Amino acid sequence: MKTNIRILLTVILIFNTISIFSQVNDDKVALSDFVKEHENFVENDAGEIDPINVKEINKIVKFLVEEKFTNLEHTRNIIWDSYETYVSPFSRWHKHTFIVQVKMENVERYKYVEVTYDPKSKKADTEYSWVEEKEDFFILEEESIEENKDD
């Protein structure tokens, strides 16, 4: 009887494990998506590389910046910076990085914030937060580390 219960529990564990891994694999970027991104890069007359659908991506990036930073006066430039991929047996992702030039309220100079765009989800995000006292953008974990070094 104990052997039958052990076998049953083992089978259930195996099915659960397979189910979990199949769900993780559904979130992976397909290799064909990497190929598509690379094939759609275009070199402009200045020798710079332009990503695909740059106008559509710029709208998404601008919306994120305007939504996240409420003390924003306006967005001046959105510049594509890089494309990064990661492929391993367990994970695959890719992202574009943009540098956004913004004018913040009560700050004389233009500032720059880094925004990433995920082609799979078609969403933008940034790790940066506006630090009013320093009048600049920082990743908050790094900001607290820098403050601790100063003390």
VMD Tcl script that builds the backbone (N, CA, C; Angstrom):
set m [mol new atoms 453]
animate dup $m
set s [atomselect $m all]
$s set {name element resname resid chain x y z} {
  {N N MET 1 A 0.813 -1.202 0.000}
  {CA C MET 1 A 0.000 0.000 0.000}
  {C C MET 1 A 0.858 1.269 0.000}
  {N N LYS 2 A 1.922 1.258 0.842}
  {CA C LYS 2 A 2.805 2.417 0.909}
  {C C LYS 2 A 3.486 2.654 -0.435}
  {N N THR 3 A 3.833 1.594 -1.120}
  {CA C THR 3 A 4.480 1.714 -2.420}
  {C C THR 3 A 3.547 2.366 -3.430}
  {N N ASN 4 A 2.277 1.987 -3.422}
  {CA C ASN 4 A 1.298 2.579 -4.333}
  {C C ASN 4 A 1.122 4.066 -4.069}
  {N N ILE 5 A 1.108 4.451 -2.804}
  {CA C ILE 5 A 0.955 5.873 -2.450}
  {C C ILE 5 A 2.190 6.652 -2.890}
  {N N ARG 6 A 3.370 6.066 -2.695}
  {CA C ARG 6 A 4.608 6.733 -3.133}
  {C C ARG 6 A 4.623 6.911 -4.645}
  {N N ILE 7 A 4.213 5.897 -5.357}
  {CA C ILE 7 A 4.172 5.984 -6.826}
  {C C ILE 7 A 3.180 7.061 -7.259}
  {N N LEU 8 A 2.013 7.078 -6.626}
  {CA C LEU 8 A 1.000 8.077 -6.949}
  {C C LEU 8 A 1.521 9.491 -6.667}
  {N N LEU 9 A 2.145 9.680 -5.533}
  {CA C LEU 9 A 2.698 10.998 -5.193}
  {C C LEU 9 A 3.818 11.404 -6.153}
  {N N THR 10 A 4.639 10.449 -6.541}
  {CA C THR 10 A 5.708 10.718 -7.504}
  {C C THR 10 A 5.127 11.141 -8.852}
  {N N VAL 11 A 4.105 10.441 -9.302}
  {CA C VAL 11 A 3.460 10.782 -10.578}
  {C C VAL 11 A 2.847 12.182 -10.506}
  {N N ILE 12 A 2.174 12.488 -9.402}
  {CA C ILE 12 A 1.581 13.819 -9.228}
  {C C ILE 12 A 2.669 14.886 -9.237}
  {N N LEU 13 A 3.767 14.655 -8.551}
  {CA C LEU 13 A 4.882 15.603 -8.515}
  {C C LEU 13 A 5.460 15.820 -9.908}
  {N N ILE 14 A 5.619 14.759 -10.660}
  {CA C ILE 14 A 6.158 14.867 -12.021}
  {C C ILE 14 A 5.213 15.686 -12.902}
  {N N PHE 15 A 3.915 15.420 -12.840}
  {CA C PHE 15 A 2.958 16.180 -13.645}
  {C C PHE 15 A 2.946 17.654 -13.255}
  {N N ASN 16 A 3.028 17.947 -11.960}
  {CA C ASN 16 A 3.072 19.342 -11.512}
  {C C ASN 16 A 4.330 20.045 -12.008}
  {N N THR 17 A 5.447 19.366 -11.947}
  {CA C THR 17 A 6.702 19.936 -12.427}
  {C C THR 17 A 6.629 20.219 -13.919}
  {N N ILE 18 A 6.129 19.265 -14.686}
  {CA C ILE 18 A 5.991 19.460 -16.133}
  {C C ILE 18 A 5.047 20.624 -16.411}
  {N N SER 19 A 3.973 20.722 -15.675}
  {CA C SER 19 A 3.012 21.812 -15.850}
  {C C SER 19 A 3.649 23.163 -15.577}
  {N N ILE 20 A 4.436 23.251 -14.509}
  {CA C ILE 20 A 5.100 24.513 -14.162}
  {C C ILE 20 A 6.083 24.909 -15.251}
  {N N PHE 21 A 6.913 23.957 -15.728}
  {CA C PHE 21 A 7.889 24.283 -16.761}
  {C C PHE 21 A 7.220 24.639 -18.079}
  {N N SER 22 A 6.113 24.041 -18.410}
  {CA C SER 22 A 5.430 24.376 -19.658}
  {C C SER 22 A 4.857 25.785 -19.583}
  {N N GLN 23 A 4.418 26.220 -18.402}
  {CA C GLN 23 A 3.923 27.589 -18.252}
  {C C GLN 23 A 5.056 28.587 -18.369}
  {N N VAL 24 A 6.222 28.275 -17.808}
  {CA C VAL 24 A 7.378 29.163 -17.910}
  {C C VAL 24 A 7.795 29.296 -19.362}
  {N N ASN 25 A 7.812 28.213 -20.102}
  {CA C ASN 25 A 8.222 28.248 -21.500}
  {C C ASN 25 A 7.286 29.093 -22.352}
  {N N ASP 26 A 6.015 29.196 -21.970}
  {CA C ASP 26 A 5.083 30.021 -22.728}
  {C C ASP 26 A 5.459 31.499 -22.673}
  {N N ASP 27 A 6.127 31.922 -21.593}
  {CA C ASP 27 A 6.506 33.317 -21.437}
  {C C ASP 27 A 7.802 33.664 -22.155}
  {N N LYS 28 A 8.511 32.663 -22.640}
  {CA C LYS 28 A 9.780 32.914 -23.315}
  {C C LYS 28 A 9.554 33.584 -24.661}
  {N N VAL 29 A 10.528 34.373 -25.042}
  {CA C VAL 29 A 10.524 34.972 -26.365}
  {C C VAL 29 A 10.944 33.893 -27.354}
  {N N ALA 30 A 10.232 33.772 -28.444}
  {CA C ALA 30 A 10.584 32.786 -29.463}
  {C C ALA 30 A 11.846 33.228 -30.199}
  {N N LEU 31 A 12.649 32.278 -30.622}
  {CA C LEU 31 A 13.868 32.620 -31.357}
  {C C LEU 31 A 13.548 33.402 -32.630}
  {N N SER 32 A 12.411 33.119 -33.226}
  {CA C SER 32 A 12.024 33.862 -34.433}
  {C C SER 32 A 11.799 35.348 -34.129}
  {N N ASP 33 A 11.407 35.672 -32.882}
  {CA C ASP 33 A 11.255 37.079 -32.494}
  {C C ASP 33 A 12.606 37.792 -32.477}
  {N N PHE 34 A 13.654 37.093 -32.014}
  {CA C PHE 34 A 14.997 37.683 -32.041}
  {C C PHE 34 A 15.419 37.960 -33.486}
  {N N VAL 35 A 15.192 36.987 -34.344}
  {CA C VAL 35 A 15.557 37.131 -35.753}
  {C C VAL 35 A 14.805 38.301 -36.367}
  {N N LYS 36 A 13.511 38.389 -36.099}
  {CA C LYS 36 A 12.689 39.472 -36.643}
  {C C LYS 36 A 13.221 40.839 -36.203}
  {N N GLU 37 A 13.558 40.976 -34.920}
  {CA C GLU 37 A 14.093 42.255 -34.421}
  {C C GLU 37 A 15.373 42.627 -35.156}
  {N N HIS 38 A 16.274 41.667 -35.314}
  {CA C HIS 38 A 17.555 41.940 -35.969}
  {C C HIS 38 A 17.375 42.269 -37.451}
  {N N GLU 39 A 16.489 41.567 -38.123}
  {CA C GLU 39 A 16.278 41.807 -39.551}
  {C C GLU 39 A 15.658 43.172 -39.820}
  {N N ASN 40 A 14.935 43.713 -38.855}
  {CA C ASN 40 A 14.242 44.973 -39.071}
  {C C ASN 40 A 15.052 46.207 -38.687}
  {N N PHE 41 A 16.271 46.025 -38.207}
  {CA C PHE 41 A 17.112 47.195 -37.962}
  {C C PHE 41 A 17.485 47.819 -39.292}
  {N N VAL 42 A 17.484 49.138 -39.311}
  {CA C VAL 42 A 17.805 49.872 -40.529}
  {C C VAL 42 A 18.913 50.859 -40.203}
  {N N GLU 43 A 19.904 50.929 -41.083}
  {CA C GLU 43 A 20.965 51.913 -40.909}
  {C C GLU 43 A 20.576 53.166 -41.688}
  {N N ASN 44 A 20.516 54.305 -40.980}
  {CA C ASN 44 A 20.125 55.550 -41.649}
  {C C ASN 44 A 21.335 56.204 -42.323}
  {N N ASP 45 A 21.121 57.363 -42.965}
  {CA C ASP 45 A 22.174 58.042 -43.715}
  {C C ASP 45 A 23.361 58.451 -42.847}
  {N N ALA 46 A 23.118 58.669 -41.570}
  {CA C ALA 46 A 24.189 59.067 -40.650}
  {C C ALA 46 A 24.965 57.869 -40.115}
  {N N GLY 47 A 24.596 56.657 -40.544}
  {CA C GLY 47 A 25.274 55.456 -40.084}
  {C C GLY 47 A 24.750 54.951 -38.755}
  {N N GLU 48 A 23.659 55.515 -38.279}
  {CA C GLU 48 A 23.058 55.097 -37.023}
  {C C GLU 48 A 22.018 54.017 -37.294}
  {N N ILE 49 A 21.785 53.169 -36.314}
  {CA C ILE 49 A 20.802 52.102 -36.460}
  {C C ILE 49 A 19.478 52.566 -35.872}
  {N N ASP 50 A 18.410 52.423 -36.651}
  {CA C ASP 50 A 17.062 52.742 -36.192}
  {C C ASP 50 A 16.309 51.446 -35.929}
  {N N PRO 51 A 15.615 51.350 -34.776}
  {CA C PRO 51 A 14.835 50.140 -34.512}
  {C C PRO 51 A 13.536 50.142 -35.313}
  {N N ILE 52 A 12.837 49.012 -35.311}
  {CA C ILE 52 A 11.570 48.919 -36.022}
  {C C ILE 52 A 10.505 49.759 -35.313}
  {N N ASN 53 A 9.519 50.210 -36.047}
  {CA C ASN 53 A 8.360 50.930 -35.514}
  {C C ASN 53 A 8.747 52.012 -34.509}
  {N N VAL 54 A 9.781 52.770 -34.821}
  {CA C VAL 54 A 10.288 53.743 -33.859}
  {C C VAL 54 A 9.215 54.768 -33.467}
  {N N LYS 55 A 8.321 55.138 -34.374}
  {CA C LYS 55 A 7.269 56.103 -34.034}
  {C C LYS 55 A 6.289 55.517 -33.025}
  {N N GLU 56 A 5.899 54.257 -33.233}
  {CA C GLU 56 A 4.978 53.606 -32.297}
  {C C GLU 56 A 5.632 53.409 -30.930}
  {N N ILE 57 A 6.893 52.984 -30.938}
  {CA C ILE 57 A 7.608 52.792 -29.677}
  {C C ILE 57 A 7.776 54.131 -28.961}
  {N N ASN 58 A 8.096 55.184 -29.686}
  {CA C ASN 58 A 8.254 56.508 -29.080}
  {C C ASN 58 A 6.971 56.956 -28.375}
  {N N LYS 59 A 5.818 56.656 -28.965}
  {CA C LYS 59 A 4.547 57.001 -28.314}
  {C C LYS 59 A 4.405 56.280 -26.980}
  {N N ILE 60 A 4.761 54.999 -26.964}
  {CA C ILE 60 A 4.659 54.199 -25.742}
  {C C ILE 60 A 5.630 54.722 -24.686}
  {N N VAL 61 A 6.862 55.025 -25.101}
  {CA C VAL 61 A 7.880 55.539 -24.181}
  {C C VAL 61 A 7.460 56.900 -23.627}
  {N N LYS 62 A 6.985 57.773 -24.487}
  {CA C LYS 62 A 6.557 59.105 -24.049}
  {C C LYS 62 A 5.390 59.011 -23.062}
  {N N PHE 63 A 4.440 58.138 -23.347}
  {CA C PHE 63 A 3.302 57.955 -22.444}
  {C C PHE 63 A 3.766 57.497 -21.068}
  {N N LEU 64 A 4.707 56.538 -21.021}
  {CA C LEU 64 A 5.225 56.053 -19.746}
  {C C LEU 64 A 5.875 57.190 -18.956}
  {N N VAL 65 A 6.716 57.972 -19.606}
  {CA C VAL 65 A 7.428 59.061 -18.928}
  {C C VAL 65 A 6.437 60.102 -18.406}
  {N N GLU 66 A 5.469 60.461 -19.220}
  {CA C GLU 66 A 4.479 61.456 -18.792}
  {C C GLU 66 A 3.600 60.932 -17.664}
  {N N GLU 67 A 3.329 59.644 -17.662}
  {CA C GLU 67 A 2.502 59.046 -16.625}
  {C C GLU 67 A 3.270 58.886 -15.309}
  {N N LYS 68 A 4.531 58.481 -15.402}
  {CA C LYS 68 A 5.311 58.187 -14.192}
  {C C LYS 68 A 5.808 59.449 -13.481}
  {N N PHE 69 A 6.211 60.464 -14.243}
  {CA C PHE 69 A 6.792 61.659 -13.637}
  {C C PHE 69 A 5.792 62.807 -13.750}
  {N N THR 70 A 5.116 63.072 -12.661}
  {CA C THR 70 A 4.037 64.064 -12.666}
  {C C THR 70 A 4.545 65.496 -12.708}
  {N N ASN 71 A 5.804 65.717 -12.360}
  {CA C ASN 71 A 6.372 67.067 -12.388}
  {C C ASN 71 A 7.128 67.343 -13.692}
  {N N LEU 72 A 6.732 66.678 -14.745}
  {CA C LEU 72 A 7.349 66.827 -16.062}
  {C C LEU 72 A 6.721 67.998 -16.805}
  {N N GLU 73 A 7.556 68.906 -17.298}
  {CA C GLU 73 A 7.033 70.006 -18.138}
  {C C GLU 73 A 6.786 69.502 -19.556}
  {N N HIS 74 A 7.820 68.893 -20.156}
  {CA C HIS 74 A 7.650 68.313 -21.490}
  {C C HIS 74 A 8.803 67.363 -21.820}
  {N N THR 75 A 8.553 66.548 -22.834}
  {CA C THR 75 A 9.557 65.619 -23.353}
  {C C THR 75 A 10.127 66.231 -24.616}
  {N N ARG 76 A 11.450 66.297 -24.690}
  {CA C ARG 76 A 12.072 66.933 -25.851}
  {C C ARG 76 A 12.499 65.907 -26.904}
  {N N ASN 77 A 13.303 64.932 -26.527}
  {CA C ASN 77 A 13.817 63.935 -27.468}
  {C C ASN 77 A 13.693 62.534 -26.878}
  {N N ILE 78 A 13.436 61.574 -27.747}
  {CA C ILE 78 A 13.487 60.164 -27.375}
  {C C ILE 78 A 14.468 59.522 -28.343}
  {N N ILE 79 A 15.572 59.027 -27.799}
  {CA C ILE 79 A 16.663 58.533 -28.633}
  {C C ILE 79 A 16.878 57.053 -28.353}
  {N N TRP 80 A 16.841 56.236 -29.405}
  {CA C TRP 80 A 17.114 54.816 -29.251}
  {C C TRP 80 A 18.588 54.659 -28.901}
  {N N ASP 81 A 18.874 53.847 -27.880}
  {CA C ASP 81 A 20.245 53.695 -27.407}
  {C C ASP 81 A 20.818 52.317 -27.717}
  {N N SER 82 A 20.038 51.245 -27.442}
  {CA C SER 82 A 20.602 49.913 -27.648}
  {C C SER 82 A 19.519 48.854 -27.685}
  {N N TYR 83 A 19.942 47.664 -28.088}
  {CA C TYR 83 A 19.083 46.480 -28.100}
  {C C TYR 83 A 19.866 45.376 -27.405}
  {N N GLU 84 A 19.232 44.700 -26.462}
  {CA C GLU 84 A 19.904 43.673 -25.677}
  {C C GLU 84 A 19.081 42.399 -25.692}
  {N N THR 85 A 19.777 41.268 -25.790}
  {CA C THR 85 A 19.109 39.971 -25.744}
  {C C THR 85 A 19.739 39.118 -24.656}
  {N N TYR 86 A 18.950 38.172 -24.167}
  {CA C TYR 86 A 19.449 37.198 -23.207}
  {C C TYR 86 A 18.822 35.858 -23.554}
  {N N VAL 87 A 19.674 34.850 -23.742}
  {CA C VAL 87 A 19.193 33.514 -24.071}
  {C C VAL 87 A 19.921 32.513 -23.186}
  {N N SER 88 A 19.154 31.716 -22.472}
  {CA C SER 88 A 19.715 30.630 -21.673}
  {C C SER 88 A 18.751 29.447 -21.781}
  {N N PRO 89 A 19.114 28.300 -21.238}
  {CA C PRO 89 A 18.195 27.165 -21.304}
  {C C PRO 89 A 16.858 27.418 -20.602}
  {N N PHE 90 A 16.845 28.355 -19.649}
  {CA C PHE 90 A 15.639 28.567 -18.861}
  {C C PHE 90 A 14.952 29.906 -19.101}
  {N N SER 91 A 15.629 30.818 -19.752}
  {CA C SER 91 A 15.052 32.147 -19.926}
  {C C SER 91 A 15.495 32.763 -21.245}
  {N N ARG 92 A 14.610 33.542 -21.814}
  {CA C ARG 92 A 14.922 34.306 -23.033}
  {C C ARG 92 A 14.174 35.622 -22.946}
  {N N TRP 93 A 14.878 36.707 -23.193}
  {CA C TRP 93 A 14.212 38.003 -23.253}
  {C C TRP 93 A 15.029 38.940 -24.135}
  {N N HIS 94 A 14.381 39.992 -24.563}
  {CA C HIS 94 A 15.079 41.045 -25.295}
  {C C HIS 94 A 14.416 42.368 -24.987}
  {N N LYS 95 A 15.198 43.436 -25.127}
  {CA C LYS 95 A 14.667 44.764 -24.826}
  {C C LYS 95 A 15.453 45.824 -25.592}
  {N N HIS 96 A 14.769 46.916 -25.851}
  {CA C HIS 96 A 15.400 48.110 -26.412}
  {C C HIS 96 A 15.553 49.108 -25.273}
  {N N THR 97 A 16.610 49.887 -25.321}
  {CA C THR 97 A 16.814 50.938 -24.330}
  {C C THR 97 A 16.761 52.282 -25.043}
  {N N PHE 98 A 16.016 53.210 -24.463}
  {CA C PHE 98 A 15.886 54.562 -24.987}
  {C C PHE 98 A 16.361 55.557 -23.940}
  {N N ILE 99 A 16.934 56.651 -24.397}
  {CA C ILE 99 A 17.295 57.763 -23.534}
  {C C ILE 99 A 16.306 58.881 -23.859}
  {N N VAL 100 A 15.626 59.372 -22.824}
  {CA C VAL 100 A 14.593 60.378 -23.015}
  {C C VAL 100 A 15.055 61.694 -22.387}
  {N N GLN 101 A 15.080 62.751 -23.198}
  {CA C GLN 101 A 15.442 64.079 -22.707}
  {C C GLN 101 A 14.164 64.776 -22.261}
  {N N VAL 102 A 14.150 65.197 -21.004}
  {CA C VAL 102 A 12.942 65.789 -20.435}
  {C C VAL 102 A 13.261 67.110 -19.747}
  {N N LYS 103 A 12.240 67.927 -19.633}
  {CA C LYS 103 A 12.316 69.186 -18.880}
  {C C LYS 103 A 11.405 69.018 -17.685}
  {N N MET 104 A 12.004 69.087 -16.500}
  {CA C MET 104 A 11.252 68.929 -15.258}
  {C C MET 104 A 10.886 70.307 -14.714}
  {N N GLU 105 A 9.777 70.393 -14.010}
  {CA C GLU 105 A 9.329 71.652 -13.418}
  {C C GLU 105 A 10.366 72.160 -12.416}
  {N N ASN 106 A 10.599 73.466 -12.440}
  {CA C ASN 106 A 11.501 74.149 -11.506}
  {C C ASN 106 A 12.953 73.681 -11.587}
  {N N VAL 107 A 13.346 73.116 -12.734}
  {CA C VAL 107 A 14.736 72.709 -12.962}
  {C C VAL 107 A 15.191 73.395 -14.242}
  {N N GLU 108 A 16.333 74.093 -14.173}
  {CA C GLU 108 A 16.790 74.885 -15.320}
  {C C GLU 108 A 17.190 74.045 -16.528}
  {N N ARG 109 A 17.979 72.999 -16.292}
  {CA C ARG 109 A 18.543 72.223 -17.394}
  {C C ARG 109 A 17.672 71.014 -17.744}
  {N N TYR 110 A 17.817 70.565 -18.980}
  {CA C TYR 110 A 17.169 69.324 -19.391}
  {C C TYR 110 A 17.852 68.155 -18.689}
  {N N LYS 111 A 17.086 67.117 -18.414}
  {CA C LYS 111 A 17.601 65.920 -17.760}
  {C C LYS 111 A 17.349 64.723 -18.663}
  {N N TYR 112 A 18.016 63.616 -18.365}
  {CA C TYR 112 A 17.914 62.410 -19.174}
  {C C TYR 112 A 17.510 61.234 -18.296}
  {N N VAL 113 A 16.577 60.425 -18.806}
  {CA C VAL 113 A 16.148 59.232 -18.087}
  {C C VAL 113 A 16.160 58.054 -19.058}
  {N N GLU 114 A 16.586 56.903 -18.555}
  {CA C GLU 114 A 16.659 55.691 -19.364}
  {C C GLU 114 A 15.352 54.908 -19.237}
  {N N VAL 115 A 14.827 54.496 -20.393}
  {CA C VAL 115 A 13.578 53.735 -20.443}
  {C C VAL 115 A 13.821 52.490 -21.286}
  {N N THR 116 A 13.300 51.346 -20.830}
  {CA C THR 116 A 13.415 50.120 -21.615}
  {C C THR 116 A 12.060 49.782 -22.240}
  {N N TYR 117 A 12.127 49.123 -23.394}
  {CA C TYR 117 A 10.925 48.711 -24.127}
  {C C TYR 117 A 11.042 47.222 -24.426}
  {N N ASP 118 A 10.023 46.467 -24.053}
  {CA C ASP 118 A 9.971 45.026 -24.291}
  {C C ASP 118 A 9.148 44.764 -25.552}
  {N N PRO 119 A 9.782 44.304 -26.635}
  {CA C PRO 119 A 9.042 44.055 -27.878}
  {C C PRO 119 A 7.986 42.953 -27.751}
  {N N LYS 120 A 8.176 42.008 -26.840}
  {CA C LYS 120 A 7.191 40.928 -26.683}
  {C C LYS 120 A 5.892 41.452 -26.081}
  {N N SER 121 A 6.005 42.207 -24.986}
  {CA C SER 121 A 4.802 42.725 -24.328}
  {C C SER 121 A 4.364 44.075 -24.894}
  {N N LYS 122 A 5.247 44.702 -25.665}
  {CA C LYS 122 A 5.003 46.035 -26.235}
  {C C LYS 122 A 4.748 47.066 -25.128}
  {N N LYS 123 A 5.532 46.940 -24.044}
  {CA C LYS 123 A 5.414 47.854 -22.914}
  {C C LYS 123 A 6.766 48.470 -22.588}
  {N N ALA 124 A 6.715 49.695 -22.084}
  {CA C ALA 124 A 7.917 50.395 -21.646}
  {C C ALA 124 A 7.958 50.434 -20.135}
  {N N ASP 125 A 9.180 50.582 -19.594}
  {CA C ASP 125 A 9.344 50.669 -18.149}
  {C C ASP 125 A 10.659 51.387 -17.855}
  {N N THR 126 A 10.774 51.887 -16.643}
  {CA C THR 126 A 12.024 52.489 -16.201}
  {C C THR 126 A 12.256 52.155 -14.746}
  {N N GLU 127 A 13.521 51.972 -14.398}
  {CA C GLU 127 A 13.894 51.703 -13.014}
  {C C GLU 127 A 14.134 53.009 -12.259}
  {N N TYR 128 A 14.174 54.103 -12.989}
  {CA C TYR 128 A 14.570 55.386 -12.415}
  {C C TYR 128 A 13.401 56.114 -11.770}
  {N N SER 129 A 13.753 56.865 -10.746}
  {CA C SER 129 A 12.799 57.728 -10.058}
  {C C SER 129 A 13.396 59.123 -9.978}
  {N N TRP 130 A 12.529 60.123 -9.939}
  {CA C TRP 130 A 12.974 61.508 -9.819}
  {C C TRP 130 A 13.240 61.802 -8.345}
  {N N VAL 131 A 14.450 62.301 -8.063}
  {CA C VAL 131 A 14.820 62.686 -6.703}
  {C C VAL 131 A 14.873 64.211 -6.673}
  {N N GLU 132 A 13.850 64.790 -6.076}
  {CA C GLU 132 A 13.662 66.246 -6.075}
  {C C GLU 132 A 14.857 66.977 -5.466}
  {N N GLU 133 A 15.376 66.477 -4.348}
  {CA C GLU 133 A 16.464 67.158 -3.650}
  {C C GLU 133 A 17.729 67.258 -4.496}
  {N N LYS 134 A 17.980 66.243 -5.322}
  {CA C LYS 134 A 19.190 66.228 -6.158}
  {C C LYS 134 A 18.915 66.688 -7.584}
  {N N GLU 135 A 17.647 66.937 -7.880}
  {CA C GLU 135 A 17.223 67.378 -9.214}
  {C C GLU 135 A 17.764 66.484 -10.324}
  {N N ASP 136 A 17.588 65.170 -10.124}
  {CA C ASP 136 A 18.028 64.232 -11.147}
  {C C ASP 136 A 17.328 62.883 -10.948}
  {N N PHE 137 A 17.532 61.987 -11.914}
  {CA C PHE 137 A 16.955 60.649 -11.865}
  {C C PHE 137 A 17.965 59.671 -11.273}
  {N N PHE 138 A 17.468 58.768 -10.414}
  {CA C PHE 138 A 18.305 57.753 -9.808}
  {C C PHE 138 A 17.507 56.461 -9.691}
  {N N ILE 139 A 18.237 55.336 -9.691}
  {CA C ILE 139 A 17.631 54.070 -9.310}
  {C C ILE 139 A 17.663 54.069 -7.797}
  {N N LEU 140 A 16.523 53.891 -7.162}
  {CA C LEU 140 A 16.420 54.118 -5.726}
  {C C LEU 140 A 17.369 53.262 -4.903}
  {N N GLU 141 A 17.581 51.998 -5.241}
  {CA C GLU 141 A 18.520 51.178 -4.473}
  {C C GLU 141 A 19.913 51.780 -4.535}
  {N N GLU 142 A 20.336 52.203 -5.725}
  {CA C GLU 142 A 21.650 52.818 -5.869}
  {C C GLU 142 A 21.725 54.129 -5.098}
  {N N GLU 143 A 20.640 54.871 -5.094}
  {CA C GLU 143 A 20.597 56.142 -4.382}
  {C C GLU 143 A 20.836 55.934 -2.891}
  {N N SER 144 A 20.194 54.934 -2.296}
  {CA C SER 144 A 20.362 54.694 -0.861}
  {C C SER 144 A 21.779 54.198 -0.562}
  {N N ILE 145 A 22.400 53.433 -1.468}
  {CA C ILE 145 A 23.780 52.979 -1.294}
  {C C ILE 145 A 24.716 54.175 -1.313}
  {N N GLU 146 A 24.514 55.107 -2.258}
  {CA C GLU 146 A 25.355 56.302 -2.352}
  {C C GLU 146 A 25.235 57.150 -1.085}
  {N N GLU 147 A 24.040 57.287 -0.544}
  {CA C GLU 147 A 23.852 58.066 0.665}
  {C C GLU 147 A 24.575 57.426 1.842}
  {N N ASN 148 A 24.554 56.077 1.911}
  {CA C ASN 148 A 25.235 55.384 2.998}
  {C C ASN 148 A 26.750 55.558 2.916}
  {N N LYS 149 A 27.309 55.643 1.702}
  {CA C LYS 149 A 28.736 55.852 1.521}
  {C C LYS 149 A 29.143 57.232 1.999}
  {N N ASP 150 A 28.252 58.216 1.805}
  {CA C ASP 150 A 28.549 59.596 2.200}
  {C C ASP 150 A 28.574 59.761 3.705}
  {N N ASP 151 A 27.842 58.926 4.441}
  {CA C ASP 151 A 27.746 59.073 5.911}
  {C C ASP 151 A 28.962 58.599 6.638}
}
mol reanalyze $m
mol bondsrecalc $m
mol representation Tube
mol addrep $m
